[in-house]
């Protein structure tokens, strides 16, 4: 094996202060108006995903417990 990097290594130029990257709010909001409905939808989806992941984790945990009890 060799130690050469497949990616070219170069100097990173600092961005000028005049060029600001748009924030996520600016990308999704039109003319600065807040889209609270979109944010609420995203929060609901995140909560639903967290509940599903939690439920699956509990099922796996209970499965391990039951497999230990039944395996005796």
Secondary structure as the mmCIF struct_conf table of DSSP 4:
data_model
#
loop_
_struct_conf.conf_type_id
_struct_conf.id
_struct_conf.beg_label_comp_id
_struct_conf.beg_label_asym_id
_struct_conf.beg_label_seq_id
_struct_conf.end_label_comp_id
_struct_conf.end_label_asym_id
_struct_conf.end_label_seq_id
BEND BEND1 UNK A 6 UNK A 7
HELX_LH_PP_P HELX_LH_PP_P1 UNK A 8 UNK A 9
HELX_LH_PP_P HELX_LH_PP_P2 UNK A 11 UNK A 16
TURN_TY1_P TURN_TY1_P1 UNK A 17 UNK A 18
HELX_LH_PP_P HELX_LH_PP_P3 UNK A 20 UNK A 23
HELX_RH_AL_P HELX_RH_AL_P1 UNK A 24 UNK A 28
BEND BEND2 UNK A 29 UNK A 30
TURN_TY1_P TURN_TY1_P2 UNK A 31 UNK A 32
HELX_RH_AL_P HELX_RH_AL_P2 UNK A 36 UNK A 70
TURN_TY1_P TURN_TY1_P3 UNK A 71 UNK A 71
#
